[in-house]
Amino acid sequence: MIDTDPDSKLIYMHRKVQLDPLVINFQELTITNPQLGTNIPLRLKEAELLALLCWSYPKVLTRTMIIEELWSTTYATDLSINQLINSVRKKLGFTHKPIVKTIPKIGYKLQLEPTMLDKDTNRCNSPINLLNTQNGDPFTFNTLPKDINNYKRLFNIKFSILCFSAVLLGAIFGRCVHHFPFHRLQHVNGIPFTFEPGNTDLEKTADIDTDNLLFIDEVDGELYSCLKSYVCNKL
């Protein structure tokens, strides 16, 4: 069973998860059905919703939490949530029972237990334990080493802790964009899109400033410009 620690939801966008028999690759934004040989692409919002559902399993993911996590900087209605849920259900495509169950007036929950299929290479799952124990008592390092070898050993340990902390902070800072497969963006007229734009989309984005632009996304039929500052604005 997957841990529901509040920090755990951050790792799902770096993982592969199985909802038997489906395999969700959050890094590649795809749902694969090995039995049928299908490989269905996911939109970024759809993947984020599935990641939240996996994180909350077996508990209910409330509609309030969905809005807070997926539309924290923009406005969303009940219709926005319903359309996103229906889109995810259609792509999951289960026959005998829906994978995502509606809990009336509360939210949604998975009816299948998500299973991790790979190790997260972007986070450290096991904390580094620098304390040796003997007879149940922690061993503490001598702050006044007797010789230079002890001093070097103590310095190396402290330096390792500092390096580990810096790497961990860098990983947390960059989590907003690390999970997005930028190689799958479609560039039209020098503008990156997360989808295949039509003529109307190209007209709306013809005069957009591309200096600070990450990509153009489409949510519920509306276009949003997502900037390098991680802010998305409705066009």
WOFEN-V627789 format. One record per backbone hydrogen bond with DSSP energy under -1.0 kcal/mol. NH is the residue of the N-H (numbers start at 0). CO is the residue of the C=O. E is the energy in kcal/mol with one decimal. If there is no record, write none. Layout:
# WOFEN-V627789
nh;co;e
NH;CO;E
NH;CO;E
This chain:
# WOFEN-V627789
nh;co;e
7;4;-2.2
9;6;-1.4
10;7;-1.9
13;10;-1.8
14;11;-1.6
16;23;-2.5
17;114;-2.8
18;21;-2.3
21;18;-2.5
22;31;-2.6
23;16;-3.6
24;29;-2.5
25;14;-2.1
28;24;-1.2
29;24;-1.7
30;39;-2.7
31;22;-3.0
32;37;-2.2
36;32;-2.1
37;32;-1.3
39;30;-3.1
41;28;-3.0
46;42;-2.4
47;43;-2.3
48;44;-2.1
49;45;-2.2
50;46;-2.4
51;47;-2.0
52;48;-2.2
53;49;-2.4
54;50;-2.3
55;51;-2.2
56;52;-1.1
58;55;-2.6
60;107;-3.7
62;105;-2.1
65;61;-1.9
66;62;-2.1
67;63;-2.3
68;64;-2.4
69;65;-2.8
70;66;-1.9
80;76;-1.6
81;77;-2.6
82;78;-2.5
83;79;-1.9
84;80;-2.8
85;81;-2.5
86;82;-2.1
87;83;-2.2
88;84;-2.6
89;85;-2.1
90;86;-1.7
91;87;-2.2
92;88;-2.3
100;108;-3.1
102;106;-3.0
105;102;-2.3
106;102;-1.8
107;60;-2.5
108;100;-1.8
110;98;-2.4
114;17;-1.9
116;15;-2.5
133;136;-1.8
136;133;-1.6
138;131;-2.2
150;146;-1.7
151;147;-2.5
152;148;-2.4
153;149;-2.4
154;150;-2.3
155;151;-2.6
156;152;-1.9
157;153;-2.2
158;154;-2.5
159;155;-2.2
160;156;-2.1
161;157;-2.1
162;158;-2.4
163;159;-2.6
164;160;-2.3
165;161;-2.0
166;162;-2.4
167;163;-2.3
168;164;-2.3
169;165;-2.1
170;166;-2.2
171;167;-2.2
172;168;-2.5
173;169;-1.8
174;171;-1.1
176;173;-1.1
177;173;-1.7
179;176;-1.2
181;179;-1.6
183;180;-2.1
184;181;-1.6
185;192;-2.9
187;190;-2.5
190;187;-1.7
192;185;-2.7
193;215;-2.2
201;197;-2.2
202;198;-2.0
203;199;-2.0
204;200;-1.5
207;204;-1.3
213;225;-3.0
214;225;-1.5
215;191;-2.2
216;223;-2.6
218;221;-2.6
221;218;-2.0
223;216;-2.8
224;232;-2.9
225;214;-2.7
226;230;-2.6
227;211;-2.5
229;226;-1.9
232;224;-2.3
234;222;-2.7
